[in-house]
């Protein structure tokens, strides 16, 4: 269980600045909106009520953690101070909280909805909101709005509405998406151009927002597992691993060593699968169609292994609370052992056909540079962060499963450009193979499933656990009030920070570079929108 | 009247397809007025060509889109059946495979894409989410079945469907195309919307 310190909204900014400057907490891991309901008779004095936010911070120097929460009782116009000037990622996180809970952040430059339509009524994540009743399916095309509002705090304490312009009338704005082959899903960008040069990017999200977090609040714990695979389907194993780990930690369930081995191997296979798909998609975006076939050819071999043991190719549903769904297939070890030399023997083909290509090099080297400071401030974890010199691998930072017992290298590069992001992934395939090689011969005997009760009730409190998913840190924040349903289940999206960096990274680049950068940072849209 | 048209798919016998009843019902409906012999033969020729070069729109919102990509790659290779020319513009596509969940925000966009496609056009609903809402049926932001906004020709269940299931669904669409009266019904100009 995690202790979260309560701070009054009036002191929030001072405390946050102190944590940032004195404690060097430069990585805002999560910013989670909460609805703790209205005060009732018989509340314990330390109980938090109202609409609020939980902040989870980490220092990249000392690796210290801090968790802070704040709340306001006003449900008509809930207002909290912004932290978007302290951490850049807070900008997009606070918009998310505004969208779901209606909490307005004072001095936030851009208080627009992010996932839902501009004309949406109500705030769906509030416990007393009925989103479906007030929002029937609207087939009218959505108006695009070029202005946004900011709540400015006057020196005398009153609040003034200021209108900020996103794109003015003289700017040349083009629309990319939501139906565009190289946005990797249904992401929409509005891009302001000066000739061919990008001046500003405004991402518009929510075209695949399914409200998974809200749905979780009315599902039992084993049922919530089913939806994690559908967040980032290329990190299906890792996502589910994170949620299972979180619930197991909360319940105090010990999983057997065999399960830990199986989970680690599966996670790494999934990572290779994801990186191969990354290679295939990136090369296709850049016009190398043959390379696309290479990636998919070898990816099918991993899917075969998955299918034999788990029964699914993409949505795998393998991890369960306390173990895995079924024991590994008798062929599993043999198949994996065949795959390792095959993959390490064939990877040179990938480099021959694409990495060394002069067009690929020209399009990737020096394009879309993300500095280390920005990577941390935006919380861009995973391969994109490591390419900028930030050693952010959860497997090394907070080892879980078998990762502290195996020997592997964390791939870190310092260039921060598209080519570095690409090479990090290619090198990680080799590291993942190395991890699997160390584990595959030593899978110990033991049960594949610890016995759990049919109805799981997680003890009261809040819990957090994180794994290194294929494209960054995937975290699960669980707040339980002792029921069989979670009170709040929040997933730290791996892709949302990667979309947030697009504006910073692409400014000054050419419009064609937007496709390169989007391909190399590697986001999956259903994971961003959740 | 006896059903004359029996759409043929190479190497798969007619009786191995399930759901032949609805196809025969459709044939009966189309033939109620009777058809000119010359036009009937022309229909067959044109439908043979049309059914073997159905160009899909590259449209995918989530998981099913990855399986759609796997279809295009080497192992499953949809080029064998004439589906390989995936177009990124709706104006060049014959059919739209709705791969993945359709949310309330996406619904008007999807409708617009469908409207932009040229007639004759077909819709395949792929996966549980597009058929009924699937695992997200209780969500506040998911369209419970894409047939609420588009006329669907073929449903392919699964989460996501296996590539083989994609083929089965695509062949069912080919059969449907083969029995149509191109000159009589399908090729009719769309009526102008009433003012």
Interface residues (C-beta under 8 A of the other chain):
Chain A: X115 X116 X117 X124 X131 X132 X135 X137 X138 X139 X140 X141 X142 X178 X179 X180 X181 X185 X186 X206 X207 X208 X209 X210 X211 X212 X214 X215 X218 X226 X227 X230 X233 X234 X277 X280 X281 X292 X293 X296 X297 X299 X300 X313 X314 X315 X525 X526
Chain B: X58 X59 X60 X61 X62 X63 X65 X66 X67 X69 X70 X73 X74 X75 X88 X90 X100 X101 X103 X104 X105 X106 X107 X108 X109 X111 X112 X113 X135 X136 X138 X139 X140 X141 X142 X143 X148 X149 X159 X160 X162
